[in-house]
């Protein structure tokens, strides 16, 4: 049924909606005032739903951002200018009335979220918006999308559109597995012929930052390097000639010169990133070349893995980034007594000095390991995993996986990415829907 705000297909679905009688025609909006500093106001003012309307950008009201949209004259002045009930930094309050719209927020990012919710209401109701009041804030602190460009060549325009789509879903982080889709200066032959220049990726990073989306670059540093090793110039760095040849030899003297150069360039292209993901998952061939076999026999398989983890994490920490790794190899192979060998926390070098940070270990739910057991084990050994208030939304890809979640995780998953039938979907291709 239309013209009931709580029946709009919001994604994510707001925390509370109080329906009110009546509707507002967006076409009747004559003027807007955006009380917000900097790029956020400019970004909202340039939205397609505002073009052609009188729009003024002013300083925040009482240091809190707000947006007021009026029909005709100044009828919306009589609407309540109440601030969000919650003091959460991303909280917002959206009031829709036949006289206009008022959005108030605690911060600019909250105002952006409120505007995105209003946009969904406009799109759902065909420019005639149901009236009511929405009070909302994120249920999940980190709302992350894994953008894996392995074998995929999206156009520059599509990649930029994805950022807007992610922002519409209130995604605030991207794990960018860029692979060979960037032209490295230090190793130009690594790039795919259609790879995008670094200038594009700098614009991508700047646009993401303007949308409050943090980009974390991912460069695999052991497995999943077939895009490099299949090239004749780098074939000699492969651990083995068997199978897909995806593992690089971590003990070859040229390996870390190559990986360090690529990490350096990615850090330069994504200067605002706090984290750097070094992969370390799905290493199926190790200790097979003469160099690695000798060292692995001396250290043992598990300590050999720890050696590579410490090497990769230590280097990105020295670049001022908090290291991130996948946790499947740790959970499958590492014995509890050997967790102490992981150099953790690491010393992250930054502008203000050296700061200690835990390595962030990410477990994919339902992926060959019970993520709850793996996380608990790591917590007890002093390693830090992605906390409960975060989710990598693209790992919720089947009803079977979701069935393994406890009630709280299932509620949060449904709030962000589930269709009414219970099937999990990727946010950027999801049809918006109210959770069942």
Secondary structure as UniProt FT lines:
FT   HELIX           5..7
FT   STRAND          16..25
FT   HELIX           26..28
FT   STRAND          29..35
FT   HELIX           38..45
FT   TURN            48..52
FT   STRAND          54..58
FT   TURN            62..63
FT   STRAND          66..71
FT   TURN            72..74
FT   HELIX           75..78
FT   TURN            89..90
FT   STRAND          92..97
FT   TURN            98..99
FT   STRAND          100..105
FT   HELIX           108..125
FT   TURN            126..127
FT   STRAND          128..136
FT   STRAND          142..148
FT   TURN            150..151
FT   HELIX           156..168
FT   TURN            169..170
FT   STRAND          173..177
FT   TURN            179..180
FT   TURN            186..187
FT   HELIX           188..190
FT   TURN            193..194
FT   HELIX           198..210
FT   TURN            211..212
FT   STRAND          214..218
FT   HELIX           226..229
FT   HELIX           232..237
FT   TURN            243..244
FT   TURN            250..251
FT   TURN            253..254
FT   HELIX           255..269
FT   TURN            270..272
FT   STRAND          275..277
FT   HELIX           290..299
FT   HELIX           301..318
FT   TURN            319..320
FT   STRAND          322..326
FT   HELIX           328..333
FT   HELIX           336..341
FT   STRAND          346..350
FT   TURN            351..352
FT   STRAND          353..357
FT   STRAND          360..362
FT   TURN            365..366
FT   HELIX           371..380
FT   TURN            381..382
FT   STRAND          384..385
FT   TURN            388..389
FT   STRAND          390..392
FT   HELIX           393..395
FT   HELIX           399..403
FT   HELIX           407..417
FT   TURN            420..421
FT   HELIX           427..429
//
